[in-house]
Amino acid sequence: MNTSKKNVHLCFCVQLSISYLQQIDKNDNASLYRAFFSGIQAEEKLPLTIFAAGSFLEWQKGKRQAYSMLLNNMLSRKQIELLGGGYHQPYLSLLPASDVIGQIEMMTAAIRTHFGKRPRGLFVTASAWTPSLITPLIRCGMEYCLLDYRLFPTDIKRNNQNIGFSPAIVEDKGKTITVFPCIPDDPDFATRTPQEFYEKVAAAAPSSGESMYLLFLPIKTYIKCLEKNKDGSNWFSSFVELCNQPESVIRLTHTAELMKRRQPHPPMYIAPNTVLCDAPTGHATKHAVTIQRDAFKIYSKMMYVNMLANGMKGDKARKKYALQELWKAQNAELFALEACIPEYHNELRRIAYRKLLVAEKQTRLPGIFTEGLTRYDIDMDGFKEFLSQRSSLNMYVHHHGGKIFECDVFSAYKNYSDMPLEHSGMFIDYLLSEAALQHLKDGHPEALTTVFSDNTYQEIEINTIRSELKLSTAGLFDSSIEQPVSLRKQYTFFPEGTQVQYILKNDSPFNLSSYFVVEIDIALEETDSVMPSLSLYDCEENQKKECSITTDVFNKVSWILLEDPEGKIQFTMEANEVPGLIVVPVYGMCKKETETVEQRIHGVRMFFYWKADLNPNYETEKMLFLKIKNRKASRTAASATTVRAD
C-alpha cells in the first residue's frame, strides 16, 4: 500500500424500497431482502447509511417485521444511520411546500414508530433539487441531505484542489443546510477485488486533508458481495479488514459521523436539477414535466386535487385520508419521466390516476358536494375548461377541439381518456372528403383533416342548472375552393354520461358534399387474458355482432356496446340517425412480468360518420348519446332484485 498520507471517509449507502416497477414485474422482493439482511447482519463492522422508503416500511409489516428488528439491532450498536425523505418518494422539488413537509413528516413519524429515532438527514429522490426546498427541509428538522455529485459545480477549488466530494453549505433566504455529494452507483464495483477498490478510492482522494466518498449500491450488488467464499469470507469482510489496518487511509463510516466531522464551508449554489435515466437533465423537475404532455396532465390533476384536499373543512379524518392518497400519487415513478422505460409508462399513468381519483372522491363531502357544471383552468393553459362533475363521473371539455379530454369513472378509479396518443379525447369533430374517408377506412388516421378538430371553440352559453354547454366554431372545407362551414355543438350532461347535438351549416354559396365524422377514444386494457369486448347492431345485416377490437368498418350501426374488463365498465353509444362506424385499435408497449409486449391494446378509436350533402346556407343536425355504466353494480342490483322476488 504505497499511498501517501490521506484521510478518506468512505460511506456505503443503500435504498430499501418496493418500487412500482418491481410490482409490475412481480419481482420476488421477499427473497431479495431475505438474502440482503441475512448477509448484512453478520457484518457488524460494516457501517451503512440506509434510506428505508415508506413502501418498504409498509411492505415489511406483519409477517416481515423481523426486518425492523434487525435494523433496530444495527441501530443499537450504531452500525447504521437511517435517512428521512419523502414517504412516497416524490420529486420534492415539484411539490407545494405543504406537501413537502407532509411527506417528510410522515416519513419521520414512521421511522420514530418503527425505530424510536428521529432522522436528521434526508434522501432526495432522483436528486430532484431546487434551492426553495431548503426552508421546508429545515422546518422538518433536517440538518443535511444527499445529492448526486454531478449536481455540484465542478470548477470550484479550495486550497488549489478540486472539492468535488466535499460537503457544501447551501442557502435560501437566510436558511442554510449541509449537502453531501453521493455517487448513485458504481457499475464496476462487483468486478473489482477489495484491494483494487481500495486503491481506486485512495488514489482519487486529495493528496492531503480529509475527503469523503458516499457510494449508493443496488441491493443485488450488496447480496453478491456478501456471498461467502470457500474460506468463509466475502467481499465486504475482506474490504473491512483492509480498512481496519493501522496504515489504512480509508475510514468506514456513515453520514451521522460525517455530519459530526464536517468543517465550516462558504455557501455554494447548486442549481435546480434532476437525475433521469442515470443522467442529470440540467433542468428543474418542473421543466421535464412541462415538456412531456402526459406527465404534465398528471401534474395538473395533482395540483387540482391538492387544491380540493386542502380546501376541505369540517372533516379532519377525511381530509387526512385524502391528503395521504394524494401523496401516494406524487411518487416520482408515476410521472413516467424516465424515457428509458417506455414499456412501463401506460401502466404507471393508470396507477397515478387511480390514486388521484381516490383522493378526489374523498374531497366530495356528503351534503356539501354539489353536482353540476363549472369552469376551472385544470390544465393550466390560461383558459378555463368546462367541468361536468357528478357523483360517479367527471367529464371535462376543452376549448381546443371542443372535446372531452378527461373522463373519470369513480367506480373504476380510471381516466378513460388517458390514451398513448398525442391528440385524443371524446367527441372530436372532422369534416372529410370522400377520398379522405376512404383513407381512414383503409386504416390511415393521418388522413384526418383539421377543419374543426384543431379549432378553438367559442362558448355560446353555459347553463349550470340544466348542465348544458353550447359551443361553436367555423372553418374552411376543401383546400381547392375553400368552402366556409360552421358547427354548433351542445353538450347535455347526465349522471351517467352525455348527449351531444351537432348542427353543421354550409356557409358557402356552393353545394357541400362531405362526410361529418365524430371521434370517440376510450382507453381499455385487457386483464387476466380477458380482452375488451365490442358489441354492435349491424343494420345492413339486421343482426347483433360480437367483435374483437381490430381495424374494421361498418356501414350502418344502430348502437355500440364497449366493455372494459379492467374496470368492468360498459360504454353504450347511439345516434339519432344511423351512422357508419370505423374502429381502429390503439396498441402500445407494456411490461408483462419479465417480457416486454409491444402489440397490446391500450385503447380504441371509434369514428362515427354521416354523409353531409348541403345546399348553400342549409344545415343538418346529428346527435350522439354516450352512456357509461358500471357492469358490476348493475349485476349486483339485478341479483338483489332476484333475491327479493324469491
HUKAUR-V116022 format. One record per pair of residues at least 4 apart in sequence whose C-alpha atoms are under 7 Angstrom apart, sorted by the first residue. I is the first residue (numbers start at 0). GAP is how many residues later the second one is. Records with the same first field share a line. If there is no record, write none. Layout:
I=GAP / GAP
This chain:
3=203
4=203 / 244
5=201 / 202 / 203 / 204 / 243
6=202 / 203 / 204 / 242 / 243
7=197 / 202 / 203 / 204 / 241 / 242 / 243
8=202 / 203 / 204 / 241 / 242 / 243 / 244
9=202 / 203 / 204 / 240 / 241 / 242 / 243
10=37 / 202 / 203 / 204 / 241 / 242 / 243
11=36 / 37 / 202 / 203 / 204
12=35 / 36 / 37 / 201 / 202 / 203 / 204
13=35 / 36 / 37 / 202 / 203 / 204
14=35 / 36 / 37
15=35 / 36 / 37 / 40
16=35 / 36 / 38 / 39
17=4 / 37 / 38
18=4
19=4
20=4
21=4 / 5
22=4
23=569
24=567 / 568 / 569
25=567
27=4
28=4
29=4
30=4
31=4
32=4
33=4
34=4 / 188
35=4 / 183 / 186 / 187
36=4
38=187
42=194
43=35
45=33 / 194
46=32 / 33 / 205 / 206 / 207
47=31 / 32 / 33 / 206
48=31 / 32 / 33 / 205 / 206
49=30 / 31 / 32 / 33
50=31 / 32 / 33 / 72
51=4 / 5
52=4 / 34
53=4 / 33 / 34 / 53
54=4 / 33
55=4
56=4
59=4 / 5 / 7
60=4
64=4
65=4
66=4
67=4 / 46
68=4
69=4
70=4
71=4 / 43
72=4
73=4 / 5 / 6
74=4 / 5
79=174
80=173 / 174 / 175
81=37
82=36 / 37 / 38 / 39 / 40
83=20 / 23 / 24 / 35 / 37 / 38 / 39
84=19 / 22 / 37 / 38 / 39
85=4 / 17 / 18 / 21
86=16 / 17 / 19 / 20
87=239 / 240 / 243
88=36 / 242 / 243
89=35 / 240 / 241 / 242
90=34 / 37 / 241
91=8 / 36
92=35 / 36 / 37 / 40 / 192
93=191 / 192
94=4 / 5
95=4
96=4 / 39
97=4
98=4
99=4 / 36
100=4 / 35 / 39
101=4
102=4
103=4 / 36
104=4 / 35
105=4
106=4
107=4 / 10 / 11
108=4
109=4
110=4 / 5 / 6 / 7
111=4 / 5 / 6
119=21 / 22 / 23 / 24
120=21 / 22 / 23 / 24
121=20 / 22 / 23 / 24
122=22 / 23
123=4 / 21 / 22 / 23
125=148 / 149 / 150
126=20 / 21 / 147 / 148
127=145 / 146 / 147 / 157
128=143 / 144 / 145
129=141 / 142 / 143 / 154
130=41 / 141
131=40
132=4
133=4 / 38 / 41 / 42 / 43
134=4 / 40
135=4
136=4 / 5
137=4 / 5
142=34 / 35
143=33 / 34 / 35
144=33 / 34 / 35
145=33 / 34 / 35 / 36
146=32 / 33 / 34 / 35
147=33 / 34 / 35 / 36
148=32 / 33 / 34
150=119 / 122
151=118
153=10
155=6 / 7
156=4 / 5 / 6
157=4 / 5
164=16 / 46 / 47 / 48
165=15 / 45 / 46
166=11 / 12 / 13 / 14
167=10 / 11 / 12 / 97 / 99 / 100
168=7 / 8 / 9 / 10 / 96 / 97 / 98 / 99
169=6 / 7 / 8 / 97 / 98 / 99
170=4 / 5 / 6 / 96
171=4
180=33
181=32 / 33
182=31 / 32 / 33
183=31 / 32
184=30 / 31 / 32
187=4
189=31 / 35
191=4 / 5
192=4
193=4 / 41 / 44 / 45
194=4
195=4
196=4
197=4
198=4
199=4
200=4
204=6
216=4 / 5
217=4
218=4
219=4
220=4
221=4
222=4
224=9 / 10 / 11
225=8 / 9 / 10
226=7
227=4 / 5 / 6
228=4 / 5
232=4 / 5
233=4
234=4
235=4
236=4
237=4
238=4
239=4
240=4
242=5 / 7 / 8
243=4
252=4
253=4
254=4
255=4
256=4
257=4
271=11 / 12
272=7 / 8 / 9 / 10 / 11 / 12
273=6 / 7 / 8 / 9 / 10 / 11
274=4 / 5 / 6
275=4 / 5 / 62
276=61 / 63
282=4
283=4
284=4
285=4
286=4
287=4
288=6 / 7
289=6
291=4
292=4
293=4
294=4 / 40 / 41 / 42
295=4
296=4 / 82
297=4 / 37
298=4
299=4 / 78 / 79 / 80
300=4 / 77
301=4 / 54
302=4
303=4 / 74
304=4 / 55
305=4
306=4
307=4 / 55
308=10 / 13 / 14 / 54
311=7 / 51
314=4
315=4
316=4
317=4 / 44
318=4
319=4
320=4
321=4 / 37 / 40 / 41
322=4 / 36
323=4
324=4 / 30 / 31 / 33 / 34
325=4 / 29 / 30 / 33
327=27
328=5 / 23 / 26 / 27
333=14 / 15 / 18
334=14
335=9 / 12
342=246 / 247 / 248 / 253
343=4 / 246 / 247
344=4
345=4
346=4
347=4
348=4
349=4 / 64
350=4
351=4
352=4 / 61 / 62
353=4 / 59 / 60
354=4
355=4
356=4 / 53 / 56
357=4 / 55
358=4
363=5
364=4
370=18 / 19 / 20
371=16 / 17 / 18 / 92 / 95
372=13 / 14 / 15 / 16 / 91 / 94
373=12 / 13 / 14 / 90
374=9 / 10 / 11 / 12
375=8 / 9 / 10 / 11
376=4 / 5 / 6 / 7 / 8
377=7
384=11 / 12 / 13 / 14
385=10 / 11 / 12
386=8 / 9 / 10
387=6 / 7 / 8
388=4 / 5 / 6
389=4 / 105
391=17 / 18 / 19
392=15 / 16 / 17
393=13 / 14 / 15
394=9 / 11 / 12 / 13
395=8 / 9 / 10 / 11
396=5 / 6 / 7 / 8
397=4 / 5 / 6 / 7
398=57 / 58
399=54 / 55 / 56 / 57
400=27 / 51 / 52 / 53 / 54 / 55 / 56
401=55
402=22 / 23 / 24 / 25
403=21 / 22 / 23
404=12 / 20 / 21
405=9 / 11
406=8 / 9 / 10
407=5 / 6 / 7 / 8
408=4 / 5 / 6
409=4
410=219
411=155
415=106 / 107
416=8 / 104 / 105 / 106
417=105
418=5 / 104 / 184
423=97
424=95 / 96
425=93 / 94 / 95
426=91 / 92 / 93
427=25 / 90 / 91 / 92
428=23 / 24 / 88 / 89 / 90
429=19 / 20 / 21 / 22 / 23 / 86 / 87 / 88
430=20 / 83 / 84 / 85 / 86
431=4 / 5 / 17 / 82 / 83 / 84
432=4 / 81 / 82
433=4 / 80 / 81
434=4
435=4 / 11 / 12
436=4
437=4
438=4 / 5 / 8
439=4 / 5 / 7
440=112 / 141
442=108
449=4
450=24 / 25 / 26
451=23
454=18
456=14 / 15 / 16
457=13 / 14 / 15
458=11 / 12 / 13
459=10 / 11 / 12
460=8 / 9
461=6 / 7 / 8
462=4 / 5 / 6
463=4
466=25 / 26
467=22 / 23 / 24 / 25
468=21 / 22 / 23
469=19 / 20 / 21
470=17 / 18 / 19
471=15 / 16 / 17
472=13 / 14 / 15
473=11 / 12 / 13
474=9 / 10 / 11
475=6 / 7 / 8 / 9
476=5 / 6 / 7 / 8
477=4 / 5
482=25
483=22 / 23 / 24
484=20 / 21 / 22 / 23
485=18 / 19 / 20 / 21
486=15 / 16 / 17 / 18
487=14 / 15 / 16
488=11 / 12 / 13 / 14
489=10 / 11 / 12
490=7 / 8 / 9 / 10
491=6 / 7 / 8
492=4 / 5 / 6
493=4
495=131 / 132 / 133
496=129 / 130 / 131
497=127 / 128 / 129
498=125 / 126 / 127
499=123 / 124 / 125
500=121 / 122 / 123
501=119 / 120 / 121
502=116 / 117 / 118 / 119
503=115 / 116 / 117
504=112 / 113 / 114 / 115
505=6 / 108 / 109 / 110 / 111 / 112 / 113
506=109 / 110
507=108 / 109
508=107
509=105 / 106
510=103 / 104 / 105
511=101 / 102 / 103
512=99 / 100 / 101
513=97 / 98 / 99
514=94 / 95 / 96 / 97
515=93 / 94 / 95 / 96
516=90 / 91 / 92 / 93
517=89 / 90 / 91
518=86 / 87 / 88 / 89
519=85 / 86 / 87
520=83 / 84 / 85
521=81 / 82 / 83
522=79 / 80 / 81
523=8 / 40 / 78 / 79
524=7 / 39 / 41 / 76 / 77 / 78
525=4 / 5 / 6 / 39 / 40
526=4 / 38 / 39
529=35
530=34
531=31 / 32 / 33
532=14 / 15 / 16 / 29 / 30
533=12 / 13 / 14 / 15 / 27 / 28 / 29
534=10 / 11 / 12 / 25 / 26 / 27
535=8 / 9 / 10 / 21 / 23 / 24 / 25
536=6 / 7 / 8 / 20 / 21 / 22 / 23
537=4 / 5 / 6 / 7 / 18 / 19 / 20
538=4 / 17 / 18 / 19
539=16
548=36
549=33 / 34 / 35
550=32 / 33 / 34
551=30 / 31 / 32
552=28 / 29 / 30
553=26 / 27 / 28
554=25 / 26
555=22 / 23 / 24
556=21 / 22 / 23 / 24
557=16 / 20
558=14 / 15
559=12 / 13 / 14
560=9 / 10 / 11 / 12
561=8 / 9 / 10
562=5 / 6 / 7 / 8
563=4 / 5 / 6
567=62 / 63 / 64
568=59 / 60 / 61 / 62
569=58 / 59 / 60 / 61
570=55 / 56 / 57 / 58
571=54 / 55 / 56
572=52 / 53 / 54
573=50 / 51 / 52
574=48 / 49 / 50
575=46 / 47 / 48
576=45
578=29 / 30 / 31
579=28 / 29 / 30
580=25 / 26 / 27 / 28
581=24 / 25 / 26
582=22 / 23 / 24
583=20 / 21 / 22
584=16 / 18 / 19 / 20
585=15 / 16 / 17 / 18
586=12 / 13 / 14 / 15
587=10 / 11 / 12 / 13 / 14
588=8 / 9 / 10 / 11
589=6 / 7 / 8
590=4 / 5 / 6
591=4 / 5
613=4 / 5
629=4
630=4
631=4
632=4
633=4
634=4
635=4
636=4
637=4
638=4
639=4
640=4
641=4
